[in-house]
Amino acid sequence: MATTPGIITWNRLEPRPRTEDFDRTLRAEVRDALWMMTRQWQFGEFQAEDTGSAIFSKVNIKKSKLDKIVMGIAETTDDIDDLTTNIPLEANVEKEIIEFDFLMRLEMSRYWERLVSKRIKKEIPLPAVAQQIIIDIVIDEFRKTDGPDGLNLNFTLPDNADPSNSAFYSNPELWHATAAHTDGRAFDGYEFYLWLSEIGNDPAAFIAAEVSADPVIETSVLTIITSAKSQFIDWFNRNYAQPNSSSNSAWNSSQLEYQFSIGAMHSVGDLPNVLVSDEYYHGSLDWYAFDFDKETDLFLDVADPDLIEEASFTVIPAPVKFTGMPNPRWWEMEDRKVDLGDVNPSTSDTAKIIFSEFGLIYSNDWMIFPHTVEAGTICEIQEIVVTDCFGQRTLVESANGTDGVDDDWNRWSFFGLSSTGDATADTRLFIPPVAEQVFESAPVEEVNFIRDEMANMVWGIEKTIPNGLGGGINGYETALKHVDFLQLLAIPDDTPPTDNEAVIKYKVSNTVPENWIPFIPAKLEETPDSRQIQLQRGALPRYIEGFPAERIRPRTNLLKANFLDGIWSPYFIHEDEVPRAGAIVKRTWQRTRTEDGTVVTWMGRRKTTGRGEGSSNLSFDNIEDK
């Protein structure tokens, strides 16, 4: 069979514009409406399709307000505390006992003096010169050495010959700042606050004997001082968020993260509304940090009508809109903020393909039912009934699968929380009462945990330690200054060493900087076959000629865990909390404003990934040249 050769060509059909006027083309004129309806019939668009538009919907919702919190892992009902609702949830969880340093104590005293001065100028009708004389007398009385009940609010310098004060004198900034405010130049505001907090103490006792020249003035000044007490205490409590005790803390020092649970009131017979967060360390608290805990029996309170609300409301549905969404009418121009048509997924990018398909095809099939929900509530939509333009009512069921399993891959869930213990899917929505924006200070403390494979241990390097002035200072430089100051106080032994003919000497071990705190592996169990270990905090010795050997202790609160009343108890860290990349833990000041404008300040902790392994060059049994 002969094959006839030929040349096959393809012609592309394309429009050929013959004019520069596109007005008629952009009109989208319909020449034959019947033909378009016929094409709709051919594609089956008239076969019993429900094309009714949603007109309005009725929603039944149940809301429960948060009112309980448990710091750490709750074991008994005694661990449950009332949730403070006038501050953000981050402050409730992260707050810890604040160690008031010199600068904070000075700030508190300055606030008290400004508070009293303003009130004297406002409430005592005297010339400005006379008012200033009274203010000077009042301020000088608080700066005196002897106060009521033997109270001494003066700043004093510690003994510079005492080695226990070497940490103070090795910090020149703190030393000079303190020296500049001694001898009646200022007073300790925090000690004054503690004295005021005791029942029966009246600050007017400081000046009762100094303003008795005029009975009218004396009465006015004493009244001002007495009433300023409540203002001062309210200012302190409003600005600094602290727990009731140091034991009431959510920070788990062994796992370097916060662990806590929060609960909301529930109706009798319902499951407790308990949310647990056991891995919070990144500083951004939101809904995804929580799981529903359906196994606990610690939150079995009787329903409180003031904390549980069931409401029904009617709302008009609105179409969903998002950036880059195609306009429903093809002759309209999109804003081009997001070009969904420019997505170039590969054959394995299923998520991109689904996302593009939703945005380009099904975006106008979604409706939104706006409803404002108060922060700090757990919401459960009990029923949604939608009425369309034909008067038909449709009960909308949850796509989350209320009767399904929590880990069922067929479930569709958005902003949904998983459950611990119970495998049943949960469709409730949680709106956490968190801060919109938190301002964070530079680290007051920073510890870098690194693995040292050559020394077979982990080091907690104190890169930043508190400087006593509200901030942090370089831990390495401070450690060198500390050793130098101790060497100045030391009395070296003048006995000359015994001479010999040896050319080498034996050295037990070398040293590392004092801001390197060791963590050595320790067995988790005492059984001989157990290989599970934890990292236990250790201590290196400090050898300075003229002083007895002593242990080098950490200077940051991050590594002072289990140090109470001057007693150092063992401190362990789980081994998996310090991977090969290491971990960095910071302690910083946090500040935010609540919805009513109130300023809240607290001390919080953060954990981030480290920068890899390191080496301390620690070695033992060395031979050196003599």
C-alpha angles and dihedrals in degrees: 000000000000120000117215111218118228144167116241117203133181125215118206116220110222136155118265111205113218099183140035093230111095098170095107092044093054092051091078091215117198110224099177117021091176091059091054091050089050090054089051089052091050091053092050097246092139096056103113096297114167102232098166117137121228111254103176140337137211118222130193113200135177121205130189122191123223114248109151135062135183120200111216119342114339117228102166137014088259088074092064116099133182113263115243102231100187094071130055120271091246090061091048091053104036102038116116138171107292120224102219108219129197096277094050092049089050091049091053092052091049091052091052091050092049091047093053094042094053093049093049091051091048103042106033111072100215134119116280093253092054091046091053091051090055091047092051091050092049094047093046090054092057090049094053121112096236117054132167115306089015092293113168113197097171123119111240134186116240123235108284091204093061111094090211088069094053092105089060096049093043087065104071095184093056093041094052094043091053093046090053092059102045128102096050098312092120141348138229106269096188094053087048090053091051090050091049092050091063113094115256098021113128120191089211087076088077094065104024093111098040104059101046097113094095118029092209093050091043092054093046095049094046090049091051093049093047095048092045089065094076092045091053094048092046091051091052095047091045095053103039121053110204134162122245092250139005091249091061095081132129094205112110103205092191093059098029094232143091121264122187145137131219128197139197130203116268136192121264109275095019126111114268115265096234124157121190129197114185102162108048113140109121099083097240109100115192142141095285091063091070138075129190110252108209098169102063120101098189097094100059098133122151114258116272113211091211093059100041121065130181114191139174122202140166121228136177111239118237127201117257114253130188138165113285094015112153113248114247091233113065097212091062120093119237120230090241093218088132121022105207090175091064094065110121107192124179122231091269097049095096094156092056092049093050091046093051092046092052093048096046103036114018102030094103093051094074128088131194128215106202117213128159115230124193116243115252096042137116109221128201121186105215099180142359120190117185122199117202131202091270092058094252118143121214126191108221113213125201116271086207091079107240091196094043135091120273094237096041108136091215092065119106113208133166120187087355124148126224123231131236118223099354113078095202114114116252120211099186120123122222122205106192118212095234132151118268093219131004124198113216126201128220111281115285087189130015127179123186113204111204135172118238106196094180092057092035094229144090123251127210103207113200099215093168127026130180113278096201091244101087096276144062136274133202108278096207095052092045091052091054092049090048092055092045092053092049090051089054090055095044120101105217122216109255093199106118115234119256109262121229140164096254116128096196136046134208119237119193094208142331125242137249128205113287092240089068107093114191126228112194127196114260129182115259092210131030095228113115094230095051116110098178112117140182130202113254123198112245136181133230120218123249114221116193119161109246095028129079115251114270138177120264107235127198118258099204126084088228090069097030091080115148091018106133131161092351094305121119111215123188115280121201132189123197110252095230091059089073107052124180089274089056128219135259119210121191134189113206142163115259123202132180143150124242125222092272092050097258114150116231122191127185142154116252140176132228134191125203136169116281130232101253137272126330143189129231094192087228111165138168137209097027129177114212137175113270 
